Amino acid sequence: MVSHSQFPTLLFFASCFGNLLSSSTVIAQVIPDNSLGAENSIVTPNVKVKDALADLIEGGAIRDSNLFHSFTKFNVTDGGRVYFANPDGVTNILTRVTGNNVSEIFGTLGVEGAANLFLLNPNGIVFGENASLDVHGSFFATTAESFVFGEGLEFNATKPETAPLLTINLTPGLQMGSNSGSITVQGNGHLLTGGSFFPVMDNNIMDNNTATGLQVNQGKTLGLIGRGINLTGGILKVPGGNIQLTSVEEGIIQINSSTELWQLVGL
């Protein structure tokens, strides 16, 4: 039997233990791997980005206008903010996840500048109901195994030790593998009024910034490419832009970037 005098000590221990677990979880959300050697990605927590604290990702390997990052784990916690630095001259940021875990994007994922952002994780990607994008370029999330550039060059998540990065100035394609995961976008959906036979979307919800879901800037492209796309109440918005949803079992997807409205042009 526990006496009343022991309760404060037990509660204090439980509180401290809970805080330690919470702190450890937050710190371990974005973990670079060592595959890029001296050009490994660097994550600095609690940096002020766009007037709020965020985890800032710097470093990486720059090849022409492409910046490559590589991680064993890549998550954004609910209420958290993770931003990529955008060095001068970089127009594409290509990120791969080489570990075995699904990426859970539950907070804000952004880029400091105007570069396009590619997030590749063959295990799968889940965008939670509070996920948001702060990306001024286009954004692509994919469960492909690798970015392919032709001439045998690729940036592979399942074989990170192969194919060294050389000078690359080509638009990346995507190699979908036989074990590629799915992409899920969660949310509360749109509020419909007017009954079952004549439903009408409530524009007040669409205009509410807390319910915009995944969105990029006007005239850009939002692309989700995986082995299955699941929209469980999730909202995708691109004013005057392009939404590309592609479910592929296996094969190579070519991407055409001749204009700002990127197109997936074939398998």
C-alpha positions as a printed NumPy array, in Angstrom:
array([[  0.   ,   0.   ,   0.   ],
       [  1.36 ,   3.431,  -0.927],
       [  1.111,   6.159,   1.718],
       [ -0.06 ,   9.686,   0.871],
       [  3.425,  11.083,   1.559],
       [  4.859,   9.115,  -1.349],
       [  2.533,  10.537,  -4.012],
       [  4.44 ,  13.812,  -4.711],
       [  7.683,  11.87 ,  -5.257],
       [  6.01 ,   9.393,  -7.594],
       [  4.288,  12.155,  -9.54 ],
       [  7.529,  14.127,  -9.807],
       [  9.387,  11.056, -11.126],
       [  6.641,  10.309, -13.664],
       [  6.651,  13.921, -14.82 ],
       [ 10.424,  14.001, -15.276],
       [ 10.461,  10.635, -17.03 ],
       [  7.721,  11.81 , -19.384],
       [  9.604,  15.015, -20.145],
       [ 12.773,  13.052, -20.909],
       [ 10.921,  10.834, -23.362],
       [  9.279,  13.827, -25.003],
       [ 12.586,  15.694, -25.3  ],
       [ 14.328,  12.659, -26.77 ],
       [ 11.563,  12.167, -29.319],
       [ 11.701,  15.764, -30.511],
       [ 15.494,  15.78 , -30.879],
       [ 15.526,  12.571, -32.951],
       [ 13.059,  13.594, -35.647],
       [ 15.531,  14.636, -38.372],
       [ 18.741,  12.571, -38.417],
       [ 21.331,  12.954, -41.216],
       [ 23.226,   9.879, -42.393],
       [ 26.936,   9.756, -43.296],
       [ 26.572,   8.897, -46.965],
       [ 27.703,  12.285, -48.297],
       [ 30.975,  12.37 , -46.378],
       [ 32.291,  15.895, -45.871],
       [ 29.087,  17.216, -47.461],
       [ 26.706,  15.619, -44.972],
       [ 23.537,  17.448, -43.999],
       [ 23.641,  19.486, -40.781],
       [ 20.555,  20.038, -38.59 ],
       [ 20.559,  22.933, -36.106],
       [ 17.554,  23.042, -33.737],
       [ 15.838,  26.155, -32.383],
       [ 16.97 ,  28.591, -35.078],
       [ 14.829,  31.611, -35.837],
       [ 13.434,  31.168, -39.353],
       [ 10.774,  33.543, -40.665],
       [ 10.154,  34.997, -37.201],
       [  9.665,  31.661, -35.404],
       [ 11.865,  28.874, -34.056],
       [ 12.586,  25.941, -36.348],
       [ 15.072,  23.17 , -37.068],
       [ 17.277,  24.491, -39.881],
       [ 18.887,  22.052, -42.338],
       [ 22.138,  23.237, -43.912],
       [ 25.133,  21.592, -45.552],
       [ 24.46 ,  18.928, -48.181],
       [ 26.1  ,  18.368, -51.55 ],
       [ 25.665,  21.07 , -54.212],
       [ 25.951,  19.991, -57.845],
       [ 25.207,  22.784, -60.311],
       [ 21.747,  24.059, -59.325],
       [ 20.85 ,  20.924, -57.295],
       [ 21.363,  20.504, -53.541],
       [ 21.357,  16.922, -52.193],
       [ 20.483,  15.939, -48.608],
       [ 20.448,  12.458, -47.065],
       [ 18.834,  11.301, -43.785],
       [ 18.262,   8.075, -41.88 ],
       [ 15.073,   9.525, -40.389],
       [ 12.977,  12.496, -41.436],
       [  9.884,  13.544, -39.456],
       [  8.241,  16.837, -38.515],
       [  6.393,  16.777, -35.203],
       [  2.917,  18.223, -34.688],
       [  3.482,  21.931, -34.077],
       [  7.129,  21.639, -35.144],
       [  8.863,  23.503, -37.979],
       [ 11.638,  22.146, -40.211],
       [ 13.228,  24.363, -42.891],
       [ 15.876,  23.829, -45.543],
       [ 18.42 ,  26.588, -46.114],
       [ 18.513,  27.725, -49.751],
       [ 22.054,  28.687, -50.865],
       [ 22.449,  31.072, -53.803],
       [ 22.113,  29.389, -57.184],
       [ 20.225,  26.341, -55.875],
       [ 16.882,  25.78 , -57.609],
       [ 16.196,  22.155, -56.585],
       [ 16.604,  20.593, -53.129],
       [ 16.561,  16.785, -53.371],
       [ 16.143,  14.923, -50.088],
       [ 16.271,  11.163, -49.572],
       [ 15.575,   8.993, -46.511],
       [ 17.839,   5.946, -46.298],
       [ 16.46 ,   4.436, -43.073],
       [ 13.582,   1.976, -42.674],
       [ 10.898,   4.261, -41.221],
       [  7.95 ,   6.067, -42.772],
       [  8.293,   9.879, -42.759],
       [  5.6  ,  11.554, -40.672],
       [  5.058,  15.2  , -41.588],
       [  2.759,  16.51 , -38.865],
       [  3.98 ,  20.119, -38.657],
       [  5.421,  22.716, -41.044],
       [  7.954,  21.764, -43.721],
       [  9.527,  24.677, -45.549],
       [ 12.348,  26.197, -47.59 ],
       [ 13.98 ,  29.526, -46.713],
       [ 14.21 ,  30.582, -50.364],
       [ 12.406,  29.851, -53.633],
       [ 13.881,  26.433, -54.516],
       [ 11.741,  23.443, -55.428],
       [ 11.704,  20.746, -52.74 ],
       [ 11.714,  16.966, -53.371],
       [ 11.168,  14.551, -50.454],
       [ 11.899,  10.88 , -51.262],
       [ 11.252,   8.019, -48.825],
       [ 10.607,   4.525, -50.26 ],
       [  9.061,   3.382, -46.952],
       [  6.143,   5.796, -47.214],
       [  5.138,   9.329, -46.269],
       [  2.238,  10.462, -44.057],
       [  1.045,  14.064, -43.872],
       [ -0.975,  14.596, -40.693],
       [ -4.052,  16.785, -40.387],
       [ -1.939,  19.701, -39.09 ],
       [  0.776,  19.383, -41.747],
       [  1.539,  22.445, -43.86 ],
       [  4.048,  23.524, -46.491],
       [  5.982,  26.786, -46.567],
       [  7.553,  26.201, -49.984],
       [  7.731,  29.044, -52.527],
       [  8.747,  26.716, -55.363],
       [  7.104,  23.453, -56.346],
       [  6.926,  20.483, -53.964],
       [  7.124,  16.774, -54.701],
       [  6.734,  13.936, -52.192],
       [  7.531,  10.473, -53.505],
       [  8.091,   6.907, -52.355],
       [ 10.401,   6.177, -55.289],
       [ 13.666,   4.366, -54.574],
       [ 15.854,   6.921, -56.292],
       [ 16.221,  10.056, -58.335],
       [ 17.597,   9.161, -61.769],
       [ 19.495,  11.533, -64.063],
       [ 20.421,   9.385, -67.058],
       [ 23.898,   8.143, -68.005],
       [ 23.816,   5.792, -65.021],
       [ 23.641,   8.613, -62.462],
       [ 21.182,   8.306, -59.596],
       [ 20.614,   9.384, -56.003],
       [ 19.4  ,   6.143, -54.421],
       [ 17.757,   5.751, -50.997],
       [ 18.007,   1.946, -50.891],
       [ 21.654,   1.825, -52.059],
       [ 23.133,   5.046, -50.667],
       [ 26.7  ,   3.772, -50.935],
       [ 26.614,   3.481, -54.745],
       [ 26.683,   5.937, -57.666],
       [ 28.759,   8.895, -56.437],
       [ 27.326,  12.292, -57.211],
       [ 29.02 ,  13.903, -60.158],
       [ 28.252,  17.148, -61.965],
       [ 24.492,  17.039, -62.488],
       [ 22.541,  19.687, -64.375],
       [ 19.677,  17.49 , -65.571],
       [ 16.064,  17.344, -64.391],
       [ 15.624,  14.296, -62.125],
       [ 13.344,  11.377, -62.923],
       [ 12.051,   8.866, -60.371],
       [ 12.698,   5.121, -60.115],
       [  9.746,   3.399, -58.448],
       [ 10.689,   0.077, -56.823],
       [  8.637,  -3.061, -56.276],
       [  8.505,  -2.37 , -52.518],
       [  7.732,   1.349, -52.66 ],
       [  5.353,   2.576, -49.962],
       [  2.26 ,   4.727, -50.18 ],
       [  1.562,   8.407, -49.467],
       [ -1.236,   9.418, -47.088],
       [ -2.653,  12.904, -46.553],
       [ -4.867,  13.188, -43.492],
       [ -7.264,  15.98 , -42.614],
       [-10.792,  17.022, -41.779],
       [-11.851,  17.612, -45.393],
       [-14.179,  20.376, -46.544],
       [-17.345,  21.303, -44.691],
       [-20.349,  20.552, -46.911],
       [-23.8  ,  22.03 , -46.314],
       [-27.146,  21.675, -48.064],
       [-27.878,  18.   , -47.45 ],
       [-27.036,  14.773, -49.276],
       [-28.614,  15.649, -52.625],
       [-27.319,  19.214, -53.037],
       [-24.058,  19.511, -51.074],
       [-22.345,  22.899, -51.182],
       [-18.792,  23.582, -50.047],
       [-18.532,  26.127, -47.243],
       [-16.232,  28.856, -48.606],
       [-15.55 ,  30.089, -45.097],
       [-13.63 ,  26.879, -44.436],
       [-11.668,  27.27 , -47.678],
       [-10.715,  30.816, -46.738],
       [ -9.656,  29.794, -43.216],
       [ -5.859,  29.442, -43.131],
       [ -6.122,  26.696, -40.497],
       [ -7.882,  24.399, -42.984],
       [ -5.849,  24.879, -46.146],
       [ -4.049,  21.538, -45.925],
       [ -1.05 ,  21.069, -48.232],
       [ -0.567,  24.14 , -50.401],
       [  2.155,  25.724, -52.53 ],
       [  2.298,  29.154, -54.098],
       [  0.277,  30.285, -57.064],
       [  1.424,  28.871, -60.39 ],
       [  3.583,  26.107, -58.871],
       [  3.209,  22.307, -58.795],
       [  2.273,  20.032, -55.895],
       [  3.118,  16.414, -56.737],
       [  2.528,  13.174, -54.836],
       [  4.024,  10.067, -56.469],
       [  3.821,   6.713, -54.694],
       [  2.583,   3.156, -54.738],
       [ -0.884,   4.274, -53.705],
       [ -2.152,   7.77 , -52.799],
       [ -4.564,   7.96 , -49.862],
       [ -6.462,  11.196, -49.191],
       [ -8.255,  10.591, -45.909],
       [ -9.894,  13.981, -45.59 ],
       [ -6.704,  15.69 , -46.771],
       [ -6.879,  18.958, -48.72 ],
       [ -4.535,  19.866, -51.588],
       [ -4.527,  23.425, -52.931],
       [ -2.495,  25.159, -55.641],
       [ -4.067,  28.449, -56.807],
       [ -3.624,  28.666, -60.57 ],
       [ -1.086,  25.841, -60.454],
       [ -0.817,  22.118, -60.987],
       [ -1.599,  19.091, -58.797],
       [  0.021,  15.821, -59.894],
       [ -1.195,  12.63 , -58.179],
       [  0.424,   9.465, -59.506],
       [  0.176,   5.899, -58.219],
       [  2.72 ,   3.551, -59.788],
       [  3.614,  -0.053, -58.949],
       [  7.03 ,  -0.026, -60.59 ],
       [  8.981,   1.795, -63.294],
       [ 10.651,   5.095, -64.18 ],
       [  8.745,   8.375, -64.164],
       [ 10.136,  11.241, -66.215],
       [  9.55 ,  14.804, -65.061],
       [  9.263,  17.689, -67.497],
       [ 10.232,  21.054, -66.018],
       [ 10.224,  23.134, -69.187],
       [  7.803,  25.479, -67.438],
       [  7.034,  26.276, -63.801],
       [  4.119,  23.838, -64.086],
       [  6.079,  20.605, -63.802],
       [  4.6  ,  17.599, -65.599],
       [  5.   ,  13.862, -65.092],
       [  5.39 ,  12.815, -68.698],
       [  5.634,   9.033, -68.784],
       [  6.653,   5.685, -67.373]])
